[in-house]
Amino acid sequence: MTAIDLITKEDLRQFKNEMLTEMKHLLKPGLGQSKRWLKSYEVRKLLNISPGTLQNLRVNSTLRYTKIGGLLYYKLEDIQALLEGGSK
C-alpha cells in the first residue's frame, strides 16, 4: 500500500513565498549567482523579448547599454528598474 501526500493551499502559499524570497536573493547585485552586467541574449531571455524589441528599447533610450568591442552589455539594476515600471 502506498501513502498519499496531500498538498494544501497553505503548502502552495508557503512554497510560493519561499521561491519568491530565493529569487529576490539571487537577483540582488553582488549576491548569489547573479551578475552585475548581462549580455543581450541574457536580457532577451530574462525579459522574454525578441532581438528587435531589445533594439527598440536601446533606440528609444528606455534601456541603457554599454558597448565593448562588438558586444552590448546591460546593467542588471537598469533591467530591474525597467521591470518595476521606470527607467534610470
Steps between C-alpha positions, in 0.01 A plus 500: 500500500641842412456812704332799340639847565249782488607849405287772650454859390708606800784272382487669159500849656801412712681357197423816301632724778818297533555508124445877479738558790767288332453676163531843663817385673650376171413820312668732750828627349805349665311207655436146385570407140380832362718714275520877492519521119300290254552432131223557245395136482471486880282811506277363223461173690433676831237734351370245249535745210625483142824654371293771327322595822833526681628721219194725537569531874853615414397739221230662715748533792266293714785265591857622531788289374876498465675381188838333542649378177209350314302396808224689677471483879210606721502578872286264703375793712376679184306189398350473848398868486336441161306205643385713793348749257762771467832563338814650644 
